[in-house]
Amino acid sequence: MKIILFICRMVIAFTFIFSGFVKAVDPIGFALKIDEYLIAMHMDWLSVIALPSAIGIISCEFLLGFYLLIGFHIRKLTPLLLIMSSGFLILTFYTAVFDPVSDCGCFGDAVKLSNWDTFWKNIILMIPTATLFYFRKQLSDSGINNFRMMTTATLIAVYIVGLNIYCYNNLPIIDFRPYKIGTNIVSQMTIPEGAEQPQFETKFILEKDGEQKIFTVDDYPFDDSTWVFIDTETSILKDGYVPTLQNFAILNDNLEDITYKIVNQQGPLFLMISHNLDKTNKTSIKKLTEINNFAHQKEIPFYCLTSSDKQISDVFSKENDAWFDFMQCDETMLKTIVRSNPALLLLHDGTIAGKWHFKNIPDKEIVNNPLAYAVQELTHKNRTMIIWINIFILFIIATLFVKKTKK
């Protein structure tokens, strides 16, 4: 029985740790998912708590998994584990049946599951969860020294909260979204040659002598002109290849699609991203304006992508003395591109070469050599990510290899 309980504990532990970590690197993304739920339930007045709720849920999930892993107060944790798992199960059942959102976000952007797949995943996880709860009296805490155990538990709590805060105030240390640095937008928008095509079936509704009948292309009565056409129905038999960035679109003031003009621009091109100009952080506007002006002097294109209409754009320009070339985009798409409002993107030959949070907007000197500057920034970001990963590994080592004491 001990082996079964150990396996159940490890399955739940690693699932919760993974789920919590991939959401912790992008807490704003999970907050947006919570906001989607609130809007679907007509509770959008609670949107103000979406972000703190996201950080709270992420931290609790990660800590619960990690404490199960190291054997920290297991008996006391099993009721909380059952409550949390039951809550997830009920929520995912609601999501699967009523489909209020397209993806529950249980694994962030790292792993995408359909709503029904997520529900069945939680059904499966309820088996080890219920087993641990039912046999909780047979569970025993780790034999690690209490002081060391408490120290490790505290450090990992500081780690996960710190990771949430860091990634909220900066861009995610690991970008699981389709607009990560290195992505060539053109290639992700197009269907490659030889890719699988979708298969459709068209049915024709015809009428003869007051009776309607459905035909397909194979049995359509071409030789019988007495049938009168009524309607058609087209259904998808099999999905074909779908481009990753199929919804990427940029419109100018006249609502003309200029997407390919922008993504096929040779050399550097700057994109300021602001999904909502009314809610944009004003502290970085001066720097963005300087880059915009300097870029135009160097004949480097600079556009501002926003979902706000022209009237709001004009007011924004006058209030901030910032005269950008505004382009229209879908708000959800802009939020997916970058978790910052505003933000700066650098494209080079249609490839995303740099992304900056509004707190880290570079100086205007970036215009002198944009690609070299972006590569330098990316190297620094990779170093930061490596530091965080090493800290995480050190915590794992501390729990797995810490010297045990005799009971």
VENHU-V430118 format. One record per backbone hydrogen bond with DSSP energy under -1.0 kcal/mol. NH is the residue of the N-H (numbers start at 0). CO is the residue of the C=O. E is the energy in kcal/mol with one decimal. If there is no record, write none. Layout:
[[NH;CO;E] [NH;CO;E]]
This chain:
[[4;0;-2.6] [5;1;-2.3] [6;2;-2.5] [7;3;-2.6] [8;4;-2.3] [9;5;-2.4] [10;6;-2.6] [11;7;-2.1] [12;8;-2.5] [13;9;-2.7] [14;10;-1.8] [15;11;-2.5] [16;12;-2.5] [17;13;-2.5] [18;14;-2.6] [19;15;-2.6] [20;16;-2.5] [21;17;-2.4] [22;18;-1.0] [23;19;-1.9] [24;20;-1.6] [25;22;-1.2] [29;25;-1.4] [30;26;-2.2] [31;27;-2.4] [32;28;-1.5] [33;29;-2.3] [34;30;-2.3] [35;31;-1.9] [36;32;-1.9] [37;33;-2.4] [38;34;-2.4] [39;35;-2.4] [40;36;-1.9] [41;38;-1.6] [42;37;-3.9] [45;42;-2.4] [46;43;-1.8] [48;45;-2.1] [49;46;-1.7] [52;48;-2.3] [53;49;-2.3] [54;50;-2.4] [55;51;-2.2] [56;52;-2.8] [57;53;-2.6] [58;54;-2.3] [59;55;-2.4] [60;56;-2.6] [61;57;-2.5] [62;58;-2.8] [63;59;-2.6] [64;60;-2.0] [65;61;-2.6] [66;62;-3.0] [67;63;-1.8] [68;64;-1.8] [69;65;-2.1] [71;66;-2.8] [76;72;-1.4] [77;73;-1.7] [80;76;-2.8] [81;77;-2.4] [82;78;-2.4] [83;79;-2.6] [84;80;-2.5] [85;81;-2.3] [86;82;-2.2] [87;83;-2.4] [88;84;-2.3] [89;85;-2.5] [90;86;-2.4] [91;87;-2.6] [92;88;-1.9] [93;89;-2.2] [94;90;-2.4] [95;91;-2.4] [96;92;-2.2] [97;93;-2.6] [98;94;-1.7] [107;104;-1.6] [109;106;-1.4] [110;106;-1.0] [117;113;-2.4] [118;114;-1.8] [119;115;-2.5] [120;116;-2.1] [121;117;-2.0] [122;118;-1.9] [123;119;-2.2] [124;120;-2.1] [125;121;-1.3] [126;123;-1.2] [128;124;-1.7] [129;125;-2.9] [130;126;-2.0] [131;127;-2.3] [132;128;-2.1] [133;129;-2.7] [134;130;-2.2] [135;132;-1.2] [137;134;-1.9] [138;135;-1.3] [141;70;-2.3] [148;144;-2.8] [149;145;-2.8] [150;146;-2.5] [151;147;-2.6] [152;148;-2.6] [153;149;-2.3] [154;150;-2.6] [155;151;-2.4] [156;152;-1.4] [157;153;-2.3] [158;154;-2.5] [159;155;-2.3] [160;156;-2.0] [161;157;-2.5] [162;158;-2.6] [163;159;-1.9] [164;160;-2.3] [165;161;-2.8] [166;162;-2.5] [167;163;-1.6] [168;164;-2.1] [181;351;-3.0] [182;179;-1.8] [184;349;-2.3] [187;183;-1.5] [189;185;-1.2] [194;191;-1.9] [198;237;-2.5] [200;234;-2.6] [202;232;-3.4] [203;214;-3.4] [204;230;-3.4] [205;212;-2.7] [206;227;-2.4] [207;210;-2.7] [210;207;-1.8] [212;205;-2.9] [214;203;-2.8] [221;219;-2.2] [223;220;-1.1] [226;223;-1.1] [227;206;-3.0] [229;204;-2.9] [230;204;-1.5] [232;202;-2.6] [234;200;-2.4] [236;198;-2.9] [237;198;-1.5] [240;195;-3.4] [244;187;-2.7] [245;242;-1.3] [247;244;-1.5] [250;327;-2.5] [251;255;-2.0] [254;251;-2.2] [257;249;-2.5] [261;257;-1.8] [262;258;-2.6] [263;259;-1.4] [264;261;-1.4] [268;346;-1.8] [269;300;-2.6] [270;344;-2.6] [271;302;-3.3] [272;342;-2.7] [273;304;-2.5] [280;340;-2.1] [284;281;-1.2] [287;283;-2.3] [288;284;-2.7] [289;285;-2.1] [290;286;-2.4] [291;287;-2.4] [292;288;-2.7] [293;289;-2.5] [294;290;-2.6] [295;291;-2.0] [296;292;-1.6] [297;293;-1.5] [299;294;-3.4] [302;269;-2.2] [303;324;-2.7] [304;271;-3.3] [305;326;-2.6] [312;308;-2.2] [313;309;-2.5] [314;310;-1.9] [315;311;-2.6] [316;312;-2.3] [317;313;-2.0] [318;314;-2.6] [319;315;-2.0] [321;316;-1.3] [323;321;-1.1] [325;323;-1.0] [326;303;-3.0] [327;250;-2.9] [328;305;-1.8] [333;329;-1.9] [334;330;-2.2] [335;331;-1.7] [336;332;-2.0] [337;333;-1.7] [339;337;-1.1] [342;272;-1.4] [343;355;-2.0] [344;270;-2.8] [345;353;-2.5] [346;268;-3.2] [347;350;-2.5] [348;266;-2.0] [350;347;-1.3] [351;182;-2.6] [352;345;-3.1] [353;345;-1.4] [355;343;-2.4] [359;356;-2.1] [365;362;-1.9] [366;363;-2.0] [367;364;-1.5] [372;368;-2.0] [373;369;-2.4] [374;370;-2.4] [375;371;-2.0] [376;372;-2.3] [377;373;-2.6] [378;374;-2.2] [379;375;-1.9] [380;376;-2.5] [381;377;-2.7] [382;378;-1.9] [383;379;-2.1] [384;380;-2.5] [385;381;-2.4] [386;382;-2.1] [387;383;-2.1] [388;384;-2.5] [389;385;-2.5] [390;386;-2.2] [391;387;-2.3] [392;388;-2.5] [393;389;-2.5] [394;390;-1.8] [395;391;-2.0] [396;392;-2.9] [397;393;-2.5] [398;394;-1.6] [399;395;-2.4] [400;396;-2.7] [404;142;-1.4]]
